[in-house]
Amino acid sequence: RWGLLIEYLFDGPTLLGTGGALRRARDVLGHAFFVMYGDSYLDCDLPAIEKAFHASGQPALMTVIGNANRWDASNVVFENGRIVRYDKRHRTSNMQHIDYGLGVLSAMALEPYSPGEPFELATVYRDIANQGRLAAYEVTSRFYEIGSLDGLEKTREYLQSRRPESE
């Protein structure tokens, strides 16, 4: 209907996690691709993010937003335009940003991981950040999540506030 071609790849008998599923699908994803959390609404400039990824020369880019634990627990140390540290499990007080829920990965970012082995996308980001190779793009418009009733209501309110008055 919208000119999209959708191809499904199943994990198989073992759930692979987001990272493992991307590794399994690497050959059909192309040289570089966007990854977005499925329960998020993001109001951001996708062409600018793609351009920043290509300009960075890095294997991955994570979008971040200043958070200071406002919307969820901050998990990124972002300094001088780059990600110094990313960790969803071991947070520190100098983490004032949060991953926005949108990234760009190159196929080579998944190369170190074994096909068919389960792992999370957070592992990929953390490992690349630890190498000093995770590019960053800072956004200023907050993210909206629909993974909870409260988040769903806030997203609905935001979207209704953006409707033209004629609707």
Chimera marker file (.cmm) of the C-alpha trace (Angstrom):
<marker_set name="trace">
<marker id="1" x="0.000" y="0.000" z="0.000" r="1" g="1" b="0" radius="0.5"/>
<marker id="2" x="2.826" y="2.476" z="0.798" r="1" g="1" b="0" radius="0.5"/>
<marker id="3" x="5.403" y="1.022" z="-1.557" r="1" g="1" b="0" radius="0.5"/>
<marker id="4" x="7.253" y="-0.867" z="1.174" r="1" g="1" b="0" radius="0.5"/>
<marker id="5" x="8.767" y="-4.306" z="0.921" r="1" g="1" b="0" radius="0.5"/>
<marker id="6" x="8.815" y="-6.095" z="4.262" r="1" g="1" b="0" radius="0.5"/>
<marker id="7" x="10.873" y="-9.211" z="4.819" r="1" g="1" b="0" radius="0.5"/>
<marker id="8" x="10.627" y="-11.235" z="8.026" r="1" g="1" b="0" radius="0.5"/>
<marker id="9" x="13.440" y="-13.283" z="9.509" r="1" g="1" b="0" radius="0.5"/>
<marker id="10" x="12.666" y="-15.454" z="12.505" r="1" g="1" b="0" radius="0.5"/>
<marker id="11" x="15.104" y="-16.071" z="15.350" r="1" g="1" b="0" radius="0.5"/>
<marker id="12" x="14.483" y="-19.813" z="15.227" r="1" g="1" b="0" radius="0.5"/>
<marker id="13" x="14.007" y="-21.989" z="18.305" r="1" g="1" b="0" radius="0.5"/>
<marker id="14" x="16.125" y="-19.681" z="20.514" r="1" g="1" b="0" radius="0.5"/>
<marker id="15" x="15.339" y="-15.986" z="20.989" r="1" g="1" b="0" radius="0.5"/>
<marker id="16" x="18.439" y="-14.097" z="19.879" r="1" g="1" b="0" radius="0.5"/>
<marker id="17" x="17.848" y="-10.695" z="21.495" r="1" g="1" b="0" radius="0.5"/>
<marker id="18" x="17.969" y="-7.559" z="19.378" r="1" g="1" b="0" radius="0.5"/>
<marker id="19" x="21.714" y="-7.805" z="18.759" r="1" g="1" b="0" radius="0.5"/>
<marker id="20" x="21.563" y="-11.485" z="17.828" r="1" g="1" b="0" radius="0.5"/>
<marker id="21" x="18.587" y="-10.900" z="15.541" r="1" g="1" b="0" radius="0.5"/>
<marker id="22" x="20.408" y="-8.060" z="13.778" r="1" g="1" b="0" radius="0.5"/>
<marker id="23" x="23.509" y="-10.264" z="13.421" r="1" g="1" b="0" radius="0.5"/>
<marker id="24" x="21.356" y="-12.987" z="11.891" r="1" g="1" b="0" radius="0.5"/>
<marker id="25" x="19.785" y="-10.457" z="9.481" r="1" g="1" b="0" radius="0.5"/>
<marker id="26" x="23.057" y="-8.656" z="8.714" r="1" g="1" b="0" radius="0.5"/>
<marker id="27" x="23.274" y="-9.833" z="5.120" r="1" g="1" b="0" radius="0.5"/>
<marker id="28" x="19.804" y="-8.499" z="4.221" r="1" g="1" b="0" radius="0.5"/>
<marker id="29" x="20.165" y="-5.199" z="6.111" r="1" g="1" b="0" radius="0.5"/>
<marker id="30" x="22.772" y="-3.759" z="3.781" r="1" g="1" b="0" radius="0.5"/>
<marker id="31" x="25.952" y="-1.820" z="4.489" r="1" g="1" b="0" radius="0.5"/>
<marker id="32" x="24.329" y="0.492" z="7.081" r="1" g="1" b="0" radius="0.5"/>
<marker id="33" x="20.869" y="0.694" z="8.603" r="1" g="1" b="0" radius="0.5"/>
<marker id="34" x="18.746" y="2.467" z="11.215" r="1" g="1" b="0" radius="0.5"/>
<marker id="35" x="17.671" y="0.660" z="14.383" r="1" g="1" b="0" radius="0.5"/>
<marker id="36" x="14.793" y="2.084" z="16.429" r="1" g="1" b="0" radius="0.5"/>
<marker id="37" x="13.120" y="0.940" z="19.605" r="1" g="1" b="0" radius="0.5"/>
<marker id="38" x="9.732" y="-0.464" z="18.624" r="1" g="1" b="0" radius="0.5"/>
<marker id="39" x="7.820" y="1.226" z="21.453" r="1" g="1" b="0" radius="0.5"/>
<marker id="40" x="9.004" y="4.768" z="20.738" r="1" g="1" b="0" radius="0.5"/>
<marker id="41" x="7.805" y="7.836" z="18.908" r="1" g="1" b="0" radius="0.5"/>
<marker id="42" x="10.762" y="10.020" z="17.960" r="1" g="1" b="0" radius="0.5"/>
<marker id="43" x="10.513" y="13.502" z="16.482" r="1" g="1" b="0" radius="0.5"/>
<marker id="44" x="13.952" y="13.879" z="14.911" r="1" g="1" b="0" radius="0.5"/>
<marker id="45" x="15.742" y="14.691" z="11.666" r="1" g="1" b="0" radius="0.5"/>
<marker id="46" x="16.516" y="11.291" z="10.107" r="1" g="1" b="0" radius="0.5"/>
<marker id="47" x="18.469" y="12.666" z="7.102" r="1" g="1" b="0" radius="0.5"/>
<marker id="48" x="20.691" y="14.724" z="9.447" r="1" g="1" b="0" radius="0.5"/>
<marker id="49" x="21.328" y="11.663" z="11.608" r="1" g="1" b="0" radius="0.5"/>
<marker id="50" x="22.221" y="9.570" z="8.580" r="1" g="1" b="0" radius="0.5"/>
<marker id="51" x="24.563" y="12.313" z="7.360" r="1" g="1" b="0" radius="0.5"/>
<marker id="52" x="26.240" y="12.501" z="10.789" r="1" g="1" b="0" radius="0.5"/>
<marker id="53" x="26.748" y="8.727" z="10.775" r="1" g="1" b="0" radius="0.5"/>
<marker id="54" x="28.460" y="8.766" z="7.385" r="1" g="1" b="0" radius="0.5"/>
<marker id="55" x="30.567" y="11.804" z="8.312" r="1" g="1" b="0" radius="0.5"/>
<marker id="56" x="31.737" y="10.138" z="11.540" r="1" g="1" b="0" radius="0.5"/>
<marker id="57" x="33.507" y="7.243" z="9.839" r="1" g="1" b="0" radius="0.5"/>
<marker id="58" x="32.578" y="5.095" z="12.850" r="1" g="1" b="0" radius="0.5"/>
<marker id="59" x="30.875" y="1.676" z="12.845" r="1" g="1" b="0" radius="0.5"/>
<marker id="60" x="27.849" y="2.933" z="14.789" r="1" g="1" b="0" radius="0.5"/>
<marker id="61" x="26.047" y="6.078" z="15.877" r="1" g="1" b="0" radius="0.5"/>
<marker id="62" x="23.715" y="6.495" z="18.831" r="1" g="1" b="0" radius="0.5"/>
<marker id="63" x="21.296" y="9.367" z="19.209" r="1" g="1" b="0" radius="0.5"/>
<marker id="64" x="21.261" y="10.820" z="22.726" r="1" g="1" b="0" radius="0.5"/>
<marker id="65" x="19.314" y="13.447" z="24.631" r="1" g="1" b="0" radius="0.5"/>
<marker id="66" x="20.115" y="15.364" z="27.809" r="1" g="1" b="0" radius="0.5"/>
<marker id="67" x="18.058" y="13.576" z="30.420" r="1" g="1" b="0" radius="0.5"/>
<marker id="68" x="19.488" y="13.876" z="33.958" r="1" g="1" b="0" radius="0.5"/>
<marker id="69" x="17.212" y="10.942" z="34.946" r="1" g="1" b="0" radius="0.5"/>
<marker id="70" x="14.125" y="12.939" z="33.882" r="1" g="1" b="0" radius="0.5"/>
<marker id="71" x="12.305" y="10.436" z="31.636" r="1" g="1" b="0" radius="0.5"/>
<marker id="72" x="14.209" y="7.296" z="32.577" r="1" g="1" b="0" radius="0.5"/>
<marker id="73" x="17.549" y="6.439" z="34.153" r="1" g="1" b="0" radius="0.5"/>
<marker id="74" x="20.401" y="8.152" z="32.288" r="1" g="1" b="0" radius="0.5"/>
<marker id="75" x="22.908" y="5.710" z="30.790" r="1" g="1" b="0" radius="0.5"/>
<marker id="76" x="25.348" y="7.749" z="28.675" r="1" g="1" b="0" radius="0.5"/>
<marker id="77" x="28.387" y="9.877" z="29.399" r="1" g="1" b="0" radius="0.5"/>
<marker id="78" x="28.356" y="12.361" z="26.519" r="1" g="1" b="0" radius="0.5"/>
<marker id="79" x="31.206" y="14.881" z="26.399" r="1" g="1" b="0" radius="0.5"/>
<marker id="80" x="32.434" y="17.198" z="23.672" r="1" g="1" b="0" radius="0.5"/>
<marker id="81" x="30.136" y="15.707" z="21.072" r="1" g="1" b="0" radius="0.5"/>
<marker id="82" x="31.054" y="12.068" z="21.652" r="1" g="1" b="0" radius="0.5"/>
<marker id="83" x="29.953" y="9.114" z="23.729" r="1" g="1" b="0" radius="0.5"/>
<marker id="84" x="32.549" y="8.381" z="26.375" r="1" g="1" b="0" radius="0.5"/>
<marker id="85" x="30.618" y="5.619" z="28.137" r="1" g="1" b="0" radius="0.5"/>
<marker id="86" x="27.366" y="3.725" z="27.667" r="1" g="1" b="0" radius="0.5"/>
<marker id="87" x="26.037" y="1.183" z="30.108" r="1" g="1" b="0" radius="0.5"/>
<marker id="88" x="22.411" y="0.320" z="30.841" r="1" g="1" b="0" radius="0.5"/>
<marker id="89" x="23.247" y="-1.877" z="33.816" r="1" g="1" b="0" radius="0.5"/>
<marker id="90" x="25.998" y="-0.008" z="35.664" r="1" g="1" b="0" radius="0.5"/>
<marker id="91" x="24.962" y="3.623" z="35.779" r="1" g="1" b="0" radius="0.5"/>
<marker id="92" x="27.096" y="6.350" z="37.302" r="1" g="1" b="0" radius="0.5"/>
<marker id="93" x="26.363" y="9.879" z="38.483" r="1" g="1" b="0" radius="0.5"/>
<marker id="94" x="28.196" y="11.436" z="35.510" r="1" g="1" b="0" radius="0.5"/>
<marker id="95" x="25.681" y="9.867" z="33.107" r="1" g="1" b="0" radius="0.5"/>
<marker id="96" x="23.471" y="12.833" z="32.247" r="1" g="1" b="0" radius="0.5"/>
<marker id="97" x="22.245" y="11.684" z="28.817" r="1" g="1" b="0" radius="0.5"/>
<marker id="98" x="20.154" y="8.734" z="27.712" r="1" g="1" b="0" radius="0.5"/>
<marker id="99" x="20.095" y="6.807" z="24.484" r="1" g="1" b="0" radius="0.5"/>
<marker id="100" x="17.227" y="8.233" z="22.477" r="1" g="1" b="0" radius="0.5"/>
<marker id="101" x="16.111" y="4.948" z="20.961" r="1" g="1" b="0" radius="0.5"/>
<marker id="102" x="17.512" y="5.431" z="17.469" r="1" g="1" b="0" radius="0.5"/>
<marker id="103" x="20.856" y="4.394" z="16.099" r="1" g="1" b="0" radius="0.5"/>
<marker id="104" x="22.650" y="3.729" z="12.863" r="1" g="1" b="0" radius="0.5"/>
<marker id="105" x="24.816" y="0.633" z="12.556" r="1" g="1" b="0" radius="0.5"/>
<marker id="106" x="27.146" y="-0.586" z="9.878" r="1" g="1" b="0" radius="0.5"/>
<marker id="107" x="27.096" y="-4.285" z="9.081" r="1" g="1" b="0" radius="0.5"/>
<marker id="108" x="30.708" y="-4.457" z="10.271" r="1" g="1" b="0" radius="0.5"/>
<marker id="109" x="29.603" y="-3.395" z="13.778" r="1" g="1" b="0" radius="0.5"/>
<marker id="110" x="28.022" y="-6.844" z="14.123" r="1" g="1" b="0" radius="0.5"/>
<marker id="111" x="30.987" y="-8.804" z="12.764" r="1" g="1" b="0" radius="0.5"/>
<marker id="112" x="32.604" y="-9.590" z="16.167" r="1" g="1" b="0" radius="0.5"/>
<marker id="113" x="29.526" y="-11.478" z="17.370" r="1" g="1" b="0" radius="0.5"/>
<marker id="114" x="28.817" y="-15.123" z="16.597" r="1" g="1" b="0" radius="0.5"/>
<marker id="115" x="25.873" y="-15.837" z="14.303" r="1" g="1" b="0" radius="0.5"/>
<marker id="116" x="23.085" y="-17.658" z="16.121" r="1" g="1" b="0" radius="0.5"/>
<marker id="117" x="24.236" y="-16.540" z="19.590" r="1" g="1" b="0" radius="0.5"/>
<marker id="118" x="21.852" y="-14.422" z="21.681" r="1" g="1" b="0" radius="0.5"/>
<marker id="119" x="22.987" y="-10.909" z="22.678" r="1" g="1" b="0" radius="0.5"/>
<marker id="120" x="21.451" y="-7.492" z="23.144" r="1" g="1" b="0" radius="0.5"/>
<marker id="121" x="21.866" y="-4.331" z="21.077" r="1" g="1" b="0" radius="0.5"/>
<marker id="122" x="23.069" y="-2.643" z="24.283" r="1" g="1" b="0" radius="0.5"/>
<marker id="123" x="26.070" y="-5.002" z="24.216" r="1" g="1" b="0" radius="0.5"/>
<marker id="124" x="27.015" y="-3.789" z="20.730" r="1" g="1" b="0" radius="0.5"/>
<marker id="125" x="26.725" y="-0.141" z="21.739" r="1" g="1" b="0" radius="0.5"/>
<marker id="126" x="28.649" y="-0.699" z="24.976" r="1" g="1" b="0" radius="0.5"/>
<marker id="127" x="31.476" y="-2.591" z="23.258" r="1" g="1" b="0" radius="0.5"/>
<marker id="128" x="31.846" y="0.015" z="20.502" r="1" g="1" b="0" radius="0.5"/>
<marker id="129" x="31.707" y="2.865" z="23.058" r="1" g="1" b="0" radius="0.5"/>
<marker id="130" x="34.450" y="1.145" z="25.078" r="1" g="1" b="0" radius="0.5"/>
<marker id="131" x="36.605" y="1.192" z="21.927" r="1" g="1" b="0" radius="0.5"/>
<marker id="132" x="35.968" y="4.942" z="21.567" r="1" g="1" b="0" radius="0.5"/>
<marker id="133" x="34.210" y="4.341" z="18.248" r="1" g="1" b="0" radius="0.5"/>
<marker id="134" x="30.546" y="5.070" z="18.994" r="1" g="1" b="0" radius="0.5"/>
<marker id="135" x="29.541" y="8.252" z="17.183" r="1" g="1" b="0" radius="0.5"/>
<marker id="136" x="26.853" y="10.442" z="18.717" r="1" g="1" b="0" radius="0.5"/>
<marker id="137" x="24.091" y="12.718" z="17.549" r="1" g="1" b="0" radius="0.5"/>
<marker id="138" x="22.419" y="14.863" z="20.194" r="1" g="1" b="0" radius="0.5"/>
<marker id="139" x="18.730" y="15.549" z="19.730" r="1" g="1" b="0" radius="0.5"/>
<marker id="140" x="16.691" y="18.132" z="21.612" r="1" g="1" b="0" radius="0.5"/>
<marker id="141" x="13.102" y="16.901" z="21.177" r="1" g="1" b="0" radius="0.5"/>
<marker id="142" x="12.157" y="14.415" z="23.865" r="1" g="1" b="0" radius="0.5"/>
<marker id="143" x="11.256" y="10.836" z="23.065" r="1" g="1" b="0" radius="0.5"/>
<marker id="144" x="7.859" y="9.305" z="23.736" r="1" g="1" b="0" radius="0.5"/>
<marker id="145" x="7.416" y="5.669" z="24.648" r="1" g="1" b="0" radius="0.5"/>
<marker id="146" x="4.285" y="3.584" z="24.422" r="1" g="1" b="0" radius="0.5"/>
<marker id="147" x="5.518" y="0.644" z="26.491" r="1" g="1" b="0" radius="0.5"/>
<marker id="148" x="3.456" y="1.709" z="29.516" r="1" g="1" b="0" radius="0.5"/>
<marker id="149" x="-0.020" y="3.143" z="30.021" r="1" g="1" b="0" radius="0.5"/>
<marker id="150" x="1.451" y="6.407" z="31.299" r="1" g="1" b="0" radius="0.5"/>
<marker id="151" x="3.805" y="6.627" z="28.316" r="1" g="1" b="0" radius="0.5"/>
<marker id="152" x="0.979" y="5.847" z="25.926" r="1" g="1" b="0" radius="0.5"/>
<marker id="153" x="-1.128" y="8.662" z="27.416" r="1" g="1" b="0" radius="0.5"/>
<marker id="154" x="1.741" y="11.194" z="27.198" r="1" g="1" b="0" radius="0.5"/>
<marker id="155" x="2.381" y="10.187" z="23.584" r="1" g="1" b="0" radius="0.5"/>
<marker id="156" x="-1.317" y="10.580" z="22.759" r="1" g="1" b="0" radius="0.5"/>
<marker id="157" x="-1.376" y="14.044" z="24.361" r="1" g="1" b="0" radius="0.5"/>
<marker id="158" x="1.748" y="15.082" z="22.446" r="1" g="1" b="0" radius="0.5"/>
<marker id="159" x="0.382" y="13.898" z="19.102" r="1" g="1" b="0" radius="0.5"/>
<marker id="160" x="-2.990" y="15.567" z="19.716" r="1" g="1" b="0" radius="0.5"/>
<marker id="161" x="-1.231" y="18.849" z="20.564" r="1" g="1" b="0" radius="0.5"/>
<marker id="162" x="0.423" y="18.779" z="17.141" r="1" g="1" b="0" radius="0.5"/>
<marker id="163" x="-2.813" y="18.315" z="15.189" r="1" g="1" b="0" radius="0.5"/>
<marker id="164" x="-3.986" y="21.215" z="13.076" r="1" g="1" b="0" radius="0.5"/>
<marker id="165" x="-7.087" y="22.831" z="14.576" r="1" g="1" b="0" radius="0.5"/>
<marker id="166" x="-9.142" y="22.017" z="11.457" r="1" g="1" b="0" radius="0.5"/>
<marker id="167" x="-9.148" y="18.270" z="12.257" r="1" g="1" b="0" radius="0.5"/>
<link id1="1" id2="2" r="1" g="1" b="0" radius="0.2"/>
<link id1="2" id2="3" r="1" g="1" b="0" radius="0.2"/>
<link id1="3" id2="4" r="1" g="1" b="0" radius="0.2"/>
<link id1="4" id2="5" r="1" g="1" b="0" radius="0.2"/>
<link id1="5" id2="6" r="1" g="1" b="0" radius="0.2"/>
<link id1="6" id2="7" r="1" g="1" b="0" radius="0.2"/>
<link id1="7" id2="8" r="1" g="1" b="0" radius="0.2"/>
<link id1="8" id2="9" r="1" g="1" b="0" radius="0.2"/>
<link id1="9" id2="10" r="1" g="1" b="0" radius="0.2"/>
<link id1="10" id2="11" r="1" g="1" b="0" radius="0.2"/>
<link id1="11" id2="12" r="1" g="1" b="0" radius="0.2"/>
<link id1="12" id2="13" r="1" g="1" b="0" radius="0.2"/>
<link id1="13" id2="14" r="1" g="1" b="0" radius="0.2"/>
<link id1="14" id2="15" r="1" g="1" b="0" radius="0.2"/>
<link id1="15" id2="16" r="1" g="1" b="0" radius="0.2"/>
<link id1="16" id2="17" r="1" g="1" b="0" radius="0.2"/>
<link id1="17" id2="18" r="1" g="1" b="0" radius="0.2"/>
<link id1="18" id2="19" r="1" g="1" b="0" radius="0.2"/>
<link id1="19" id2="20" r="1" g="1" b="0" radius="0.2"/>
<link id1="20" id2="21" r="1" g="1" b="0" radius="0.2"/>
<link id1="21" id2="22" r="1" g="1" b="0" radius="0.2"/>
<link id1="22" id2="23" r="1" g="1" b="0" radius="0.2"/>
<link id1="23" id2="24" r="1" g="1" b="0" radius="0.2"/>
<link id1="24" id2="25" r="1" g="1" b="0" radius="0.2"/>
<link id1="25" id2="26" r="1" g="1" b="0" radius="0.2"/>
<link id1="26" id2="27" r="1" g="1" b="0" radius="0.2"/>
<link id1="27" id2="28" r="1" g="1" b="0" radius="0.2"/>
<link id1="28" id2="29" r="1" g="1" b="0" radius="0.2"/>
<link id1="29" id2="30" r="1" g="1" b="0" radius="0.2"/>
<link id1="30" id2="31" r="1" g="1" b="0" radius="0.2"/>
<link id1="31" id2="32" r="1" g="1" b="0" radius="0.2"/>
<link id1="32" id2="33" r="1" g="1" b="0" radius="0.2"/>
<link id1="33" id2="34" r="1" g="1" b="0" radius="0.2"/>
<link id1="34" id2="35" r="1" g="1" b="0" radius="0.2"/>
<link id1="35" id2="36" r="1" g="1" b="0" radius="0.2"/>
<link id1="36" id2="37" r="1" g="1" b="0" radius="0.2"/>
<link id1="37" id2="38" r="1" g="1" b="0" radius="0.2"/>
<link id1="38" id2="39" r="1" g="1" b="0" radius="0.2"/>
<link id1="39" id2="40" r="1" g="1" b="0" radius="0.2"/>
<link id1="40" id2="41" r="1" g="1" b="0" radius="0.2"/>
<link id1="41" id2="42" r="1" g="1" b="0" radius="0.2"/>
<link id1="42" id2="43" r="1" g="1" b="0" radius="0.2"/>
<link id1="43" id2="44" r="1" g="1" b="0" radius="0.2"/>
<link id1="44" id2="45" r="1" g="1" b="0" radius="0.2"/>
<link id1="45" id2="46" r="1" g="1" b="0" radius="0.2"/>
<link id1="46" id2="47" r="1" g="1" b="0" radius="0.2"/>
<link id1="47" id2="48" r="1" g="1" b="0" radius="0.2"/>
<link id1="48" id2="49" r="1" g="1" b="0" radius="0.2"/>
<link id1="49" id2="50" r="1" g="1" b="0" radius="0.2"/>
<link id1="50" id2="51" r="1" g="1" b="0" radius="0.2"/>
<link id1="51" id2="52" r="1" g="1" b="0" radius="0.2"/>
<link id1="52" id2="53" r="1" g="1" b="0" radius="0.2"/>
<link id1="53" id2="54" r="1" g="1" b="0" radius="0.2"/>
<link id1="54" id2="55" r="1" g="1" b="0" radius="0.2"/>
<link id1="55" id2="56" r="1" g="1" b="0" radius="0.2"/>
<link id1="56" id2="57" r="1" g="1" b="0" radius="0.2"/>
<link id1="57" id2="58" r="1" g="1" b="0" radius="0.2"/>
<link id1="58" id2="59" r="1" g="1" b="0" radius="0.2"/>
<link id1="59" id2="60" r="1" g="1" b="0" radius="0.2"/>
<link id1="60" id2="61" r="1" g="1" b="0" radius="0.2"/>
<link id1="61" id2="62" r="1" g="1" b="0" radius="0.2"/>
<link id1="62" id2="63" r="1" g="1" b="0" radius="0.2"/>
<link id1="63" id2="64" r="1" g="1" b="0" radius="0.2"/>
<link id1="64" id2="65" r="1" g="1" b="0" radius="0.2"/>
<link id1="65" id2="66" r="1" g="1" b="0" radius="0.2"/>
<link id1="66" id2="67" r="1" g="1" b="0" radius="0.2"/>
<link id1="67" id2="68" r="1" g="1" b="0" radius="0.2"/>
<link id1="68" id2="69" r="1" g="1" b="0" radius="0.2"/>
<link id1="69" id2="70" r="1" g="1" b="0" radius="0.2"/>
<link id1="70" id2="71" r="1" g="1" b="0" radius="0.2"/>
<link id1="71" id2="72" r="1" g="1" b="0" radius="0.2"/>
<link id1="72" id2="73" r="1" g="1" b="0" radius="0.2"/>
<link id1="73" id2="74" r="1" g="1" b="0" radius="0.2"/>
<link id1="74" id2="75" r="1" g="1" b="0" radius="0.2"/>
<link id1="75" id2="76" r="1" g="1" b="0" radius="0.2"/>
<link id1="76" id2="77" r="1" g="1" b="0" radius="0.2"/>
<link id1="77" id2="78" r="1" g="1" b="0" radius="0.2"/>
<link id1="78" id2="79" r="1" g="1" b="0" radius="0.2"/>
<link id1="79" id2="80" r="1" g="1" b="0" radius="0.2"/>
<link id1="80" id2="81" r="1" g="1" b="0" radius="0.2"/>
<link id1="81" id2="82" r="1" g="1" b="0" radius="0.2"/>
<link id1="82" id2="83" r="1" g="1" b="0" radius="0.2"/>
<link id1="83" id2="84" r="1" g="1" b="0" radius="0.2"/>
<link id1="84" id2="85" r="1" g="1" b="0" radius="0.2"/>
<link id1="85" id2="86" r="1" g="1" b="0" radius="0.2"/>
<link id1="86" id2="87" r="1" g="1" b="0" radius="0.2"/>
<link id1="87" id2="88" r="1" g="1" b="0" radius="0.2"/>
<link id1="88" id2="89" r="1" g="1" b="0" radius="0.2"/>
<link id1="89" id2="90" r="1" g="1" b="0" radius="0.2"/>
<link id1="90" id2="91" r="1" g="1" b="0" radius="0.2"/>
<link id1="91" id2="92" r="1" g="1" b="0" radius="0.2"/>
<link id1="92" id2="93" r="1" g="1" b="0" radius="0.2"/>
<link id1="93" id2="94" r="1" g="1" b="0" radius="0.2"/>
<link id1="94" id2="95" r="1" g="1" b="0" radius="0.2"/>
<link id1="95" id2="96" r="1" g="1" b="0" radius="0.2"/>
<link id1="96" id2="97" r="1" g="1" b="0" radius="0.2"/>
<link id1="97" id2="98" r="1" g="1" b="0" radius="0.2"/>
<link id1="98" id2="99" r="1" g="1" b="0" radius="0.2"/>
<link id1="99" id2="100" r="1" g="1" b="0" radius="0.2"/>
<link id1="100" id2="101" r="1" g="1" b="0" radius="0.2"/>
<link id1="101" id2="102" r="1" g="1" b="0" radius="0.2"/>
<link id1="102" id2="103" r="1" g="1" b="0" radius="0.2"/>
<link id1="103" id2="104" r="1" g="1" b="0" radius="0.2"/>
<link id1="104" id2="105" r="1" g="1" b="0" radius="0.2"/>
<link id1="105" id2="106" r="1" g="1" b="0" radius="0.2"/>
<link id1="106" id2="107" r="1" g="1" b="0" radius="0.2"/>
<link id1="107" id2="108" r="1" g="1" b="0" radius="0.2"/>
<link id1="108" id2="109" r="1" g="1" b="0" radius="0.2"/>
<link id1="109" id2="110" r="1" g="1" b="0" radius="0.2"/>
<link id1="110" id2="111" r="1" g="1" b="0" radius="0.2"/>
<link id1="111" id2="112" r="1" g="1" b="0" radius="0.2"/>
<link id1="112" id2="113" r="1" g="1" b="0" radius="0.2"/>
<link id1="113" id2="114" r="1" g="1" b="0" radius="0.2"/>
<link id1="114" id2="115" r="1" g="1" b="0" radius="0.2"/>
<link id1="115" id2="116" r="1" g="1" b="0" radius="0.2"/>
<link id1="116" id2="117" r="1" g="1" b="0" radius="0.2"/>
<link id1="117" id2="118" r="1" g="1" b="0" radius="0.2"/>
<link id1="118" id2="119" r="1" g="1" b="0" radius="0.2"/>
<link id1="119" id2="120" r="1" g="1" b="0" radius="0.2"/>
<link id1="120" id2="121" r="1" g="1" b="0" radius="0.2"/>
<link id1="121" id2="122" r="1" g="1" b="0" radius="0.2"/>
<link id1="122" id2="123" r="1" g="1" b="0" radius="0.2"/>
<link id1="123" id2="124" r="1" g="1" b="0" radius="0.2"/>
<link id1="124" id2="125" r="1" g="1" b="0" radius="0.2"/>
<link id1="125" id2="126" r="1" g="1" b="0" radius="0.2"/>
<link id1="126" id2="127" r="1" g="1" b="0" radius="0.2"/>
<link id1="127" id2="128" r="1" g="1" b="0" radius="0.2"/>
<link id1="128" id2="129" r="1" g="1" b="0" radius="0.2"/>
<link id1="129" id2="130" r="1" g="1" b="0" radius="0.2"/>
<link id1="130" id2="131" r="1" g="1" b="0" radius="0.2"/>
<link id1="131" id2="132" r="1" g="1" b="0" radius="0.2"/>
<link id1="132" id2="133" r="1" g="1" b="0" radius="0.2"/>
<link id1="133" id2="134" r="1" g="1" b="0" radius="0.2"/>
<link id1="134" id2="135" r="1" g="1" b="0" radius="0.2"/>
<link id1="135" id2="136" r="1" g="1" b="0" radius="0.2"/>
<link id1="136" id2="137" r="1" g="1" b="0" radius="0.2"/>
<link id1="137" id2="138" r="1" g="1" b="0" radius="0.2"/>
<link id1="138" id2="139" r="1" g="1" b="0" radius="0.2"/>
<link id1="139" id2="140" r="1" g="1" b="0" radius="0.2"/>
<link id1="140" id2="141" r="1" g="1" b="0" radius="0.2"/>
<link id1="141" id2="142" r="1" g="1" b="0" radius="0.2"/>
<link id1="142" id2="143" r="1" g="1" b="0" radius="0.2"/>
<link id1="143" id2="144" r="1" g="1" b="0" radius="0.2"/>
<link id1="144" id2="145" r="1" g="1" b="0" radius="0.2"/>
<link id1="145" id2="146" r="1" g="1" b="0" radius="0.2"/>
<link id1="146" id2="147" r="1" g="1" b="0" radius="0.2"/>
<link id1="147" id2="148" r="1" g="1" b="0" radius="0.2"/>
<link id1="148" id2="149" r="1" g="1" b="0" radius="0.2"/>
<link id1="149" id2="150" r="1" g="1" b="0" radius="0.2"/>
<link id1="150" id2="151" r="1" g="1" b="0" radius="0.2"/>
<link id1="151" id2="152" r="1" g="1" b="0" radius="0.2"/>
<link id1="152" id2="153" r="1" g="1" b="0" radius="0.2"/>
<link id1="153" id2="154" r="1" g="1" b="0" radius="0.2"/>
<link id1="154" id2="155" r="1" g="1" b="0" radius="0.2"/>
<link id1="155" id2="156" r="1" g="1" b="0" radius="0.2"/>
<link id1="156" id2="157" r="1" g="1" b="0" radius="0.2"/>
<link id1="157" id2="158" r="1" g="1" b="0" radius="0.2"/>
<link id1="158" id2="159" r="1" g="1" b="0" radius="0.2"/>
<link id1="159" id2="160" r="1" g="1" b="0" radius="0.2"/>
<link id1="160" id2="161" r="1" g="1" b="0" radius="0.2"/>
<link id1="161" id2="162" r="1" g="1" b="0" radius="0.2"/>
<link id1="162" id2="163" r="1" g="1" b="0" radius="0.2"/>
<link id1="163" id2="164" r="1" g="1" b="0" radius="0.2"/>
<link id1="164" id2="165" r="1" g="1" b="0" radius="0.2"/>
<link id1="165" id2="166" r="1" g="1" b="0" radius="0.2"/>
<link id1="166" id2="167" r="1" g="1" b="0" radius="0.2"/>
</marker_set>
